[in-house]
């Protein structure tokens, strides 16, 4: 099985956009397909490609898989939460190339700093996907579907939920006419600290100190019920973590 030079990508969202740009920069011939094209099965079947990478939202995978023609070409998906075997009806040569990074269409990043996690149904497919992934990023590892699912879960806590908290902080500041720029040094330093300290060691604040007076004062300032609930839950989590060994 030769290393593919002609790669098809289904999807032009956040992940698809970044994959297209990175692969083109590496001189691969890239053909893109819209997941909403009603002629997608015929187009894919007639396309001159060696590898098909699916870059769509998880909710749409089953529909795409149901309409794709059977083939012996390599088909890989990019989802963090879907099992590799979801592709088994389409090809015997199936795999995964999962980028573990927050990706936004139109926002360029250093793709060599993006960890890529691969999985494959056989050794030949694994070798090819690893070759391509290694060119895309030196931070390439093999990970099972089960491990990848837990990695994806951890990413929700470490990135998605944290960013939602940034948005909550921005809302609080905006209501008091305080510039969000003033909190950025704190955000940056918190991120920098985990380069040298374990997260539990880096934790500070009234919840860790069990300062009930400040905790109650903060809660009294919050008029938004959702933010009040989040503050209470996060404070309880910090207290729980300080009394539990990870």
MARKOLBA-858676 format. One record per residue (C-alpha): x, y, z. Coordinates in steps of 0.1 Angstrom, whole numbers, plus 5000, padded with zeros to 4 digits. Each point is the difference from the previous one (the first is absolute). Example, Ala and Ser with C-alpha at 12.3 -4.5 7.8 and 13.67 -1.06 7.14 Angstrom:
512349555078/501450344993/
END
This chain:
500050005000/501750324988/500050335020/497150214986/500750324982/496450094990/497950055031/496350075001/498450195030/496350005008/499150325019/501250365000/499450095036/502650065027/501949684997/499649964962/501250354994/503249945020/500749664985/499650144965/502450285006/502649785017/499949724974/500250254971/503050165017/501649655000/499449984962/497349745002/497350024974/496850085019/496549974988/497250125022/496449885001/496950165016/498349765024/496750164989/500449924963/497249774990/502349844974/502849935025/500049624996/500550034962/502550285003/502149815026/499849684980/501350174968/502650225017/503649934993/501149975036/502049755021/498850095034/496850155013/500050205033/496650085015/499950335020/496450065010/498050045032/499449675019/496250024995/500449984962/502449704998/497449734998/498250164971/503350044981/501149645007/496649874989/500350164966/503749954992/500749734975/502149705012/503650024990/503449865009/501550355002/501150135034/497250205018/500950185032/497950225023/501250285022/497649975030/501149985036/496949835012/499149754973/501349644999/502249924970/497749714991/497250234991/501650004965/500249624997/497249964975/501850244976/503449844997/502349745016/502750275001/498750245025/501550235025/500150325020/502150325000/498850205030/501350365006/500050075037/499850374998/497450284999/499750084963/498150304986/499450044962/501950314988/502250025031/503549884990/502149815025/503449825000/498849654990/503349855010/499050075036/496749814995/500049655016/498649744976/498749665012/499649724975/498549654999/499649754972/498449674992/503249844987/503750055000/500250124964/497450275006/501650105033/503450054982/498550224974/497950215024/503050045023/502250114971/497550274990/499450105036/503750035007/500450244971/497050215013/501450015036/502949845018/497649965030/498549684987/499049705022/498049684997/496949995022/497149765002/496450114996/499349965037/503150205010/499150274974/496550035015/501450085034/502550244985/497150184983/498250015033/503050155017/500250264973/496550125008/501050075036/503450154991/498950214970/496350034993/498950055036/502950225008/499250224970/496350025012/501450135033/502050264982/496750114984/498450015034/502850225013/499650234970/496350035008/500750105036/502650264990/497950144972/497150065024/502450215021/501550184970/503449835007/502249924970/500549634995/503650074991/500750055037/499449635008/502249864971/503250015020/498449785027/498749764973/503449974984/501949955033/497549735010/500849824968/503750055003/500149855035/498949664989/503249974979/501949955033/497449935026/497349735003/496550154997/499249935037/503250175010/499250314979/496550045015/499450325020/497050215010/497350015027/498749654994/503449845006/500550225031/496549915012/499350375004/496249995006/499750375005/501350084965/498149714984/496750145014/500950354990/500749894964/496749804999/498150315012/501450204971/498849754974/496550074988/500149764971/498749665013/502149804976/503250185010/499149965037/499549634996/503349974980/501850195027/498749775027/500749684981/503550104990/500850105036/498749665012/502249834973/503150195012/499349905036/499549644990/503249994979/502050145029/498949715022/500549734974/503249864985/500149994962/
END
